[in-house]
C-alpha cells in the first residue's frame, strides 16, 4: 500500500468522527413529534409517517447497500447528505400530511445511503491498515461523538423550537449542507467487489443480493443477531421519540423536554464509552439484562412519575449505547468484506420492520387509550419477545 493511500485511510477515521458529529447535530430529533402535533397531525398520523419512513427504508435499504458496495461508499454518503437537505427544505416550507410524507420518504432514502456505507468505509479502512481488531473501540468512540452531538442538538433544538420551529428547521438545513464537506475529504477504501462490465450491473446486483441472502441462510448466527437487536433498538427508539409527547402531556415545555433528553444523551455517552469494558467483563450475559431495562422504561410510563421515568429512560439510553458496538462488532466479524455494506443494510431493514410494526401501532393505541397505556403495552410486548427469543 502506498503512503498516500495509507494516510488517506487513516484520515478516514478522524473525518468520520467529524462527519458524524455534524450529521448528528440534528435539532429536529428532539422536537419533530411535537412539531407534527403542532401542525395538526394526530399521534396515529405521526405513527403512520414514521411507518412510511421505515417502509421506504425496507424498499431502499438493500439497494442502497448494494450501491455502496458496487459504486462506492463515499458517493453513497454524499447522496445521503443531499437527501437530508432536501427533506429539511420540505419540512421547512410545507405543512400538510402529503408533504410530510414526501419529506420522511426522502429522509429515509438519505439515511439508507449512509447506513451501510459509513460502517463499511470505516471498517474496510481499518482492515486495509491491519487494525480491524480495534474496530469495536473506534465504534464505541464514534458512539460517544454521536451522543455528544445529539446532546448539543437536543438542547439547541428545544431552545430554537420554543422560540420558532422555522429557525429550528432552518438550522437543520444548514447543518445538512455542512455535513457534505468532511465526506468530500474522505478516501475510498479498497475492497473486494464484482468486476463485471457496467452493462451487466443489474445482473451483478442480483448476484450480490443472492450471495448476501445465501450468507444469511448458511450462518444463522447473523440472522439471529439482526432480529434480536432490531427489536431491542426499535423499542428504545420508540421510547425516545414518543417521550417528547409523553413529557409534553405531563406539562413540560420544549426546553424542559430537551433538557431531559440531554440527560439521556449524557448517560448514553457513558454507555458508549464503557461498552467495550462491560462486554469484556460480562460477555453475552450483559445482553438480556440491558434489553430488559429498555422494556422496563416503557412499562414505567404507565405510572406517570417523572423522576422514575427519567431515571429508567436514561438507563435505557445507556443500555442501547452499550449494546450497539457489541452488535456492530458481532456482525462485522461474521460478514465478508464484499457483502459488508449490503448485510449491514439488511440489518437496518429488519430494524425498519420492527419500527413499522411498533410505531404506528403505539400511535393508534395512544389516540384511543392514551399514550402512557400504549407505551406500557409496548414495553410488555418487548419483554415477552425477550422471554421467548434467546439472546444472540
Secondary structure in CASP SS format (residue, H / E / C, confidence):
PFRMAT SS
TARGET T0000
AUTHOR 0000-0000-0000
METHOD secondary structure of the structure
MODEL  1
X C 1.00
X C 1.00
X H 1.00
X H 1.00
X H 1.00
X H 1.00
X H 1.00
X H 1.00
X H 1.00
X H 1.00
X H 1.00
X H 1.00
X H 1.00
X H 1.00
X H 1.00
X H 1.00
X H 1.00
X H 1.00
X H 1.00
X H 1.00
X H 1.00
X H 1.00
X H 1.00
X C 1.00
X C 1.00
X C 1.00
X H 1.00
X H 1.00
X H 1.00
X H 1.00
X C 1.00
X H 1.00
X H 1.00
X H 1.00
X H 1.00
X H 1.00
X H 1.00
X H 1.00
X C 1.00
X C 1.00
X C 1.00
X C 1.00
X H 1.00
X H 1.00
X H 1.00
X H 1.00
X H 1.00
X H 1.00
X H 1.00
X H 1.00
X H 1.00
X H 1.00
X H 1.00
X H 1.00
X H 1.00
X H 1.00
X H 1.00
X H 1.00
X H 1.00
X H 1.00
X H 1.00
X H 1.00
X H 1.00
X H 1.00
X H 1.00
X H 1.00
X H 1.00
X H 1.00
X H 1.00
X H 1.00
X H 1.00
X C 1.00
X H 1.00
X H 1.00
X H 1.00
X H 1.00
X H 1.00
X H 1.00
X H 1.00
X H 1.00
X H 1.00
X H 1.00
X H 1.00
X H 1.00
X H 1.00
X H 1.00
X H 1.00
X H 1.00
X H 1.00
X H 1.00
X H 1.00
X H 1.00
X H 1.00
X C 1.00
X C 1.00
X C 1.00
X H 1.00
X H 1.00
X H 1.00
X H 1.00
X H 1.00
X H 1.00
X H 1.00
X H 1.00
X H 1.00
X H 1.00
X H 1.00
X H 1.00
X H 1.00
X H 1.00
X H 1.00
X H 1.00
X H 1.00
X H 1.00
X H 1.00
X H 1.00
X H 1.00
X H 1.00
X H 1.00
X H 1.00
X H 1.00
X H 1.00
X H 1.00
X H 1.00
X H 1.00
X H 1.00
X H 1.00
X H 1.00
X C 1.00
X C 1.00
X C 1.00
X H 1.00
X H 1.00
X H 1.00
X H 1.00
X H 1.00
X H 1.00
X H 1.00
X H 1.00
X H 1.00
X H 1.00
X H 1.00
X H 1.00
X H 1.00
X H 1.00
X H 1.00
X H 1.00
X H 1.00
X H 1.00
X H 1.00
X H 1.00
X H 1.00
X H 1.00
X H 1.00
X H 1.00
X H 1.00
X H 1.00
X H 1.00
X H 1.00
X H 1.00
X H 1.00
X H 1.00
X H 1.00
X C 1.00
X H 1.00
X H 1.00
X H 1.00
X H 1.00
X H 1.00
X H 1.00
X H 1.00
X H 1.00
X H 1.00
X H 1.00
X H 1.00
X H 1.00
X H 1.00
X H 1.00
X C 1.00
X H 1.00
X H 1.00
X H 1.00
X H 1.00
X H 1.00
X C 1.00
X C 1.00
X C 1.00
X C 1.00
X C 1.00
X C 1.00
X C 1.00
X C 1.00
X C 1.00
X C 1.00
X C 1.00
X C 1.00
X C 1.00
X H 1.00
X H 1.00
X H 1.00
X H 1.00
X H 1.00
X H 1.00
X H 1.00
X H 1.00
X H 1.00
X H 1.00
X H 1.00
X H 1.00
X H 1.00
X H 1.00
X H 1.00
X H 1.00
X H 1.00
X H 1.00
X H 1.00
X H 1.00
X H 1.00
X C 1.00
X H 1.00
X H 1.00
X H 1.00
X H 1.00
X H 1.00
X H 1.00
X H 1.00
X H 1.00
X H 1.00
X H 1.00
X H 1.00
X H 1.00
X H 1.00
X H 1.00
X H 1.00
X H 1.00
X H 1.00
X H 1.00
X H 1.00
X H 1.00
X H 1.00
X H 1.00
X H 1.00
X H 1.00
X H 1.00
X H 1.00
X H 1.00
X H 1.00
X H 1.00
X H 1.00
X C 1.00
X C 1.00
X C 1.00
X C 1.00
X H 1.00
X H 1.00
X H 1.00
X H 1.00
X H 1.00
X H 1.00
X H 1.00
X H 1.00
X H 1.00
X H 1.00
X H 1.00
X H 1.00
X H 1.00
X H 1.00
X H 1.00
X H 1.00
X H 1.00
X H 1.00
X H 1.00
X H 1.00
X H 1.00
X H 1.00
X H 1.00
X H 1.00
X H 1.00
X H 1.00
X H 1.00
X H 1.00
X H 1.00
X C 1.00
X C 1.00
X H 1.00
X H 1.00
X H 1.00
X H 1.00
X H 1.00
X H 1.00
X H 1.00
X H 1.00
X H 1.00
X H 1.00
X H 1.00
X H 1.00
X H 1.00
X H 1.00
X H 1.00
X H 1.00
X H 1.00
X H 1.00
X H 1.00
X C 1.00
X C 1.00
X H 1.00
X H 1.00
X H 1.00
X H 1.00
X H 1.00
X H 1.00
X H 1.00
X H 1.00
X H 1.00
X H 1.00
X H 1.00
X H 1.00
X H 1.00
X H 1.00
X H 1.00
X H 1.00
X H 1.00
X H 1.00
X H 1.00
X H 1.00
X H 1.00
X H 1.00
X H 1.00
X H 1.00
X H 1.00
X H 1.00
X H 1.00
X H 1.00
X H 1.00
X C 1.00
X C 1.00
X H 1.00
X H 1.00
X H 1.00
X H 1.00
X H 1.00
X H 1.00
X H 1.00
X H 1.00
X H 1.00
X H 1.00
X H 1.00
X H 1.00
X H 1.00
X H 1.00
X H 1.00
X H 1.00
X H 1.00
X H 1.00
X H 1.00
X H 1.00
X H 1.00
X H 1.00
X H 1.00
X H 1.00
X H 1.00
X H 1.00
X H 1.00
X H 1.00
X H 1.00
X H 1.00
X H 1.00
X H 1.00
X H 1.00
X C 1.00
X H 1.00
X H 1.00
X H 1.00
X H 1.00
X H 1.00
X H 1.00
X H 1.00
X H 1.00
X H 1.00
X H 1.00
X H 1.00
X H 1.00
X H 1.00
X H 1.00
X H 1.00
X H 1.00
X H 1.00
X H 1.00
X C 1.00
X C 1.00
X C 1.00
X C 1.00
END
